[in-house]
Amino acid sequence: MSSRPSDSDATLAIEGLALERGTREQTRLRALELADGAWVEIPLIVLRGRHPGPVFYLGAAFHGDEVNGVEIVTRLAGSIDPRELSGTLLVVTAQNPLALQVQHRYFIGHMLKSPLDQSPADPWAAFPGDRRGNMASLIAHTLFSRLVRHAHYLIDIHTPTTGGRYAPFAFLPPPKCGPIVGRAEELARTFGADFILAAESGVYVQDVNPHTVAAHRGTVAFGVELGEGGRIYPEETERGLRGLRNVLRAAGMLAGAVESFGRGLVIGSMTVVRAGRGGLMRRLVELNEDVREGQVVATITDLFGTLVEEITAPHGGPVVRVAIFPIVSAGERVIQLGVPR
């Protein structure tokens, strides 16, 4: 697209950085000013490859408890020699620094002050943003107008909110984005996702999500969920690094053969299975386990030690997400089951 920079030039200009081939730079993007005059600044690492190639946007921590994503992208950026890279890699290590400060899904101070004013509260659900909008819209606008619009590829790394853990899965843009969705699915397979969510409705295919907005512009884009909110797992970090390196190989940005790994099961939706009673939850199934309809997946005992509920699977399918916290109230999520496409 005409709005994208040309990587054929010897020098590439992004955010005031005159990027020579085979170099690495880091900077911070000012997004908005706080009441005390301090600025919210978004950290950016740019790796300009020695050879021409596409522009790839990689972001983490739209939500402040998604710390495993920060670990993955910072380690990836630190492990790549720009002299061995084709194209340009834009790495935003914390897409929502205010939320990261408090390790909370949202920048909670902004919500406490004036909750009815601050909708949307989530930059991830505010794309492409608005330079005259609220704080979430200003962060989204900064990311989109100054970085995402340059990208030929986009991956957005997430984890579940604190208290949950996901098997590695990728979520695609909605089918209405056209043939670009098929290309995103192919790339998601190279990431090694165990599950690929190809949903037609729901939270992952909103018109205001970055991968949807990017796909409408012709960018091959998808998001990833893996690990647990608020924690760094070495095995999930290694899985994410392996997947991202594989994607960069598939995009022609790194040398080497593309590996085949991950379950790669396409699901059309996920069913949330909730507790009907409150108490102590004992989960009886694990991530990636295939369960049958009617199977007991968890039990609830009350504070007298009495078994008050056996939670059963409403249908068969793979376990995509599990709750980590053993203390639950009625209505809380226990597991999520994938519904194969």
C-alpha positions, 0 to 999 in steps of 0.5 A: 500500500502507498502508506507503507514505507519502501524497504527497497531504499538504502535508508528507511525512516520510521519515527524519526529514525534513519535506519541503515541496513543491518542496524538496530535502534530503540526509542519511545513513542509519546502517546499521551500526557498525564495530569502531572505532565508526565508522558506515557511512552511506548517502547519500540525496538526496530531491527532493519535487516541487511537485505530488503524484505517486508515490514513485520509488526510484533507487539506484546502486553496490550493488557498489563498482566500479559508479561510472558509476551513481554519476555518472548518479544524482548528475547526474540529482538535480542536474539536476532542479528540484523545483518542476518535479517531481511526486511524490518522488524518493529517490536513493541514490547509493551503496547499498554505501559500504563496497564503494565505498571500495575500488572492489571488487564487495564490501566485501572486508575483511569477506570476508577476516576471516571468509569462511564467516561472511559469507554472503550477502556481497552486499547486492543478494542479501540483500533484504529484509535482516535487522536481526539479520543480517550486514553485507550483511543490515544494509545491505539491511535499512536500504535496504528498511525505511527507503526501498524500502518507500515506493516505487511505482517502483524502478530499480537501476543497475549496471555489470558487474564491472571488466574487462567492458562491457555494452550498456545492458540492463534486467533484469525481476523473474521472471514469478511476480511477476505482471502487475507484470512487464509494467508493468516491461517497458513502463517498461524500454522507455522507459529505452531499453534495447537489451536487456530480460532477461525470465529465468525463472531465474538470478542476475537473478531471485532471490527476494532481489534488490531488484527482485524483493522490490519487485515482490512488493509491487506496486512497478514495479521493474527493474534496469539494466546499462550501461557498464564496471566501474571506469570513467566513460564520458561516452556511457554517462552521457548514455545513462543520464541520457536514459533516466532522464528518459524514465522519469520522464516516462513515470511522470508525474513530469516534463513532456515527451514520452516519446522512443522510442530503444534497440533494445528486444530482449527476451531470455530468457537470456544465454550466457557464452562462455569461453576454453578456453586461457590467453594474450592474447585478441583480441576480433573482435566488438563490443557489440550486434553480431549474430553467427551460429553458428560465427562466430569471436568471439575468438582466443587466442595463448600467450606464444610468440605461437602461435595456440592457440584460435579461440573460436566462437559456440555459437549466433547472437544479439546480443553483450550483454557483452564482456571488456575485459582482453586477458589471460585464463586458461582458463575466463574470460568473453570475451563473452555472447550474448543468446538472443531470447525 
